């Protein structure tokens, strides 16, 4: 778990923090515990706000056999960080599509100009041939 890049918390029965790889504030810990105790699902994700900071939480509850106890592995990410990543990827995608469209437009213009000049030359040559044969 130490090699995980996300902020990770390991809870025992959704109450006791066994391990965390970041500083969990008391308010955030309480919000996590309250949410996890209130859910009956064993896996899922949600968005919640603690002290004005939006968080995206993904969790998985692990229930060992022959016991009523369980562990919860919780990943907490800053929601604004996720949206910034999404915005960056979206911008890059639009940029690539835009550049592709500009290149395509330039190729169409170049081909059309080249073909038009060839047709003009062909027309000019056909008039010369027609005028000589008369």
C-alpha positions as MATLAB code, in Angstrom:
seq = 'XXXXXXXXXXXXXXXXXXXXXXXXXXXXXXXXXXXXXXXXXXXXXXXXXXXXXXXXXXXXXXXXXXXXXXXXXXXXXXXXXXXXXXXXXXXXXXXXXXXXXXXXXXXXXXXXXXXXXXXXXXXXXXXXXXXXXX';
ca = [
       0.000    0.000    0.000;
       2.943    2.324    0.457;
       3.558    2.361   -3.296;
       0.030    3.646   -4.055;
      -0.102    7.164   -5.455;
      -3.644    7.837   -4.251;
      -4.386    8.769   -0.676;
      -5.290    5.429    0.898;
      -6.813    4.506    4.233;
      -7.225    1.001    5.665;
     -10.045    0.830    8.216;
     -11.040   -1.960   10.572;
     -14.830   -2.253   10.933;
     -15.066    1.284    9.456;
     -13.999    2.706   12.812;
     -10.307    2.124   13.481;
      -7.685    3.504   11.103;
      -5.051    0.788   10.690;
      -2.967    2.448    7.994;
      -2.919    5.631    5.961;
      -0.349    7.031    3.556;
      -1.426   10.637    4.080;
      -2.458   12.931    6.927;
      -6.133   12.307    7.667;
      -7.800   15.136    9.552;
     -10.215   14.261   12.343;
     -13.141   15.744   10.422;
     -12.302   13.776    7.276;
     -11.835   10.592    9.273;
     -15.225   11.079   10.922;
     -16.897   11.769    7.556;
     -15.347    8.620    6.065;
     -16.384    6.472    9.019;
     -19.926    7.876    9.017;
     -20.347    7.309    5.299;
     -18.905    3.796    5.302;
     -20.938    2.712    8.338;
     -24.087    4.017    6.646;
     -23.580    2.052    3.429;
     -24.444   -1.601    3.023;
     -22.622   -2.049   -0.260;
     -19.284   -3.864   -0.240;
     -17.773   -1.824   -3.046;
     -18.461    1.536   -4.592;
     -17.564    5.185   -4.894;
     -19.014    8.534   -3.942;
     -18.299   12.230   -3.798;
     -18.480   14.132   -0.550;
     -17.329   17.436    0.866;
     -15.245   17.960    4.005;
     -14.451   21.479    5.186;
     -15.186   22.933    1.753;
     -12.984   20.426   -0.090;
     -14.647   17.993   -2.462;
     -13.346   14.441   -2.266;
     -13.939   11.402   -4.462;
     -13.925    8.210   -2.433;
     -13.593    4.687   -3.811;
     -13.874    1.840   -1.348;
     -13.817   -1.934   -1.115;
     -14.839   -3.830    1.975;
     -13.095   -7.151    2.620;
     -14.880   -9.636    4.852;
     -12.691  -12.518    6.104;
     -14.398  -15.878    6.502;
     -15.771  -17.064    9.876;
     -15.811  -13.584   11.425;
     -18.144  -10.639   11.697;
     -15.304   -8.151   11.336;
     -14.208   -6.631    8.044;
     -11.631   -4.287    6.559;
     -12.296   -1.324    4.311;
      -9.712   -0.195    1.776;
     -10.539    3.403    0.922;
      -8.952    5.574   -1.750;
      -9.500    9.316   -1.305;
      -8.787   11.698   -4.160;
      -9.170   15.448   -4.425;
     -12.150   16.033   -6.728;
     -10.686   19.220   -8.203;
      -7.547   17.262   -9.154;
      -9.674   14.755  -11.035;
     -11.572   17.482  -12.875;
      -8.299   19.221  -13.762;
      -7.012   15.978  -15.282;
     -10.263   15.514  -17.212;
     -10.111   19.096  -18.480;
      -6.493   18.631  -19.597;
      -7.289   15.399  -21.454;
     -10.334   17.016  -23.074;
      -8.286   20.025  -24.153;
      -5.608   17.756  -25.647;
      -8.254   15.759  -27.515;
      -9.828   18.911  -28.978;
      -6.390   20.212  -29.897;
      -5.510   17.009  -31.752;
      -8.865   16.990  -33.572;
      -8.447   20.675  -34.471;
      -4.937   20.161  -35.822;
      -6.166   17.155  -37.821;
      -8.977   19.216  -39.299;
      -6.582   22.044  -40.242;
      -4.197   19.605  -41.916;
      -7.100   17.989  -43.784;
      -8.400   21.399  -44.877;
      -4.924   22.414  -46.081;
      -4.595   19.146  -48.035;
      -8.013   19.649  -49.670;
      -7.157   23.233  -50.614;
      -3.768   22.147  -51.969;
      -5.244   19.320  -54.038;
      -8.080   21.520  -55.339;
      -5.653   24.276  -56.341;
      -3.355   21.800  -58.078;
      -6.215   20.093  -59.909;
      -7.716   23.446  -60.916;
      -4.408   24.668  -62.381;
      -4.053   21.395  -64.347;
      -7.553   21.770  -65.743;
      -6.791   25.355  -66.785;
      -3.613   24.192  -68.519;
      -5.516   21.354  -70.244;
      -8.182   23.802  -71.434;
      -5.495   26.168  -72.741;
      -3.733   23.326  -74.587;
      -7.043   22.070  -76.054;
      -7.766   25.572  -77.440;
      -4.319   25.646  -79.030;
      -4.892   22.242  -80.668;
      -8.377   23.220  -81.840;
      -7.181   26.521  -83.325;
      -4.319   24.825  -85.270;
      -6.527   22.172  -86.836;
      -8.927   24.709  -88.318;
];
